[in-house]
Amino acid sequence: MMSLDLNLHVLTKELSVYLENQVRVGGFLGSGVGLALALGFGAAYACYYWTSVAKKPKLVSGGKKFYEFLKENCPVVTETYYPPFWCWESRVQTLLRPFVTAKPWVSYRNELMRAPDGGQISLDWFDNEDSLSHPTRPLGPPSCSCPV
């Protein structure tokens, strides 16, 4: 048992000497205090994330029958939601969404129709000259504005 303790002591001493001489990390994180602070904050944030941020959604429905239907047919409503670790707060997700989502380039034309009651209907059309079967496609549902 004595030789095992001695070997571990020698090995850890050699490893610390090697790391001191070969691995140079400069700046604040290179110091023992900076690295300890970074690891401490990282561990604290990980604990906070797992205990407070990642949660199961609250399922609220009008009746027990609809509630049971959702639980049976949409299992995702009962699973724990793990938001991105860098963007865990819902308002921050809303603000950062335009910057982190892909924005495909789509050329479309807008058609604005007046309704007899004074309102208007806006349709967006995608002109797809490359397709023989679907040369023109609507883009999403129409947006309507009605007079007040």
Secondary structure, DSSP 8 states (H G I E B T S, - for coil): -HHHHHHHHHHHHHHHHHHHHH----HHHHSHHHHHHHHHHHHHHHHHIIIIISB------SSHHHHHHHHHH-GGGGS-B---TT--SHHHHHHHHHHHS------EEEEEEE-TTS-EEEEEEEE-TT-SS-SEEE-SS-EEE---
